[in-house]
Amino acid sequence: MDAATTPPPGAAATSVRHRVPFYETDAMRVVHHSNFVRWLELARVRWLEEHHRPYVEYVAAGRHFAVIHVEVDYRLPVAFDEEVTITVWPEWVRGATLRMAYRLDSSRGVVAHAATEHAMVDDDGRPRRIPREERDALRALCGASGQQAP
């Protein structure tokens, strides 16, 4: 995984706290791995709302950020009733894609690092470029070390 483990200087970050309900655990009494992806989604949507624009505005305009890649590096198991803080920030923005990085922490330490990549698509699922003005605004939120895509 090549995601940074903390937001770079100047990057806009959002943290969301989540207390694990029983239904997110499995037969081993730990959070099932698939729930981590749901948590990333919750944090990413909150990030957009806090730093750019609410996701519902994208949907109303017929645009969506489709997930095209997910990476999760699990470090510690998470149990029922444990509180996890999911911190998210943008790593880079390209013409039609962007990458978000995540750090998930509990009182016991880092439980996971993650990254998601998204492609802008229209209501029919066709790829679309992120409008230049929005792309520039999103790049500015990446911080000094991540404004240019790799």
Secondary structure, DSSP 8 states (H G I E B T S, - for coil): ----SS--TT---EEEEEE--GGGB-TTSBB-THHHHHHHHHHHHHHHHHHT--HHHHHHTTEEEEEEEEEEEE-S--BTT-EEEEEEEEEEE-SSEEEEEEEEEETTEEEEEEEEEEEEEETTS-B----HHHHHHHHHTT-TTTSS--
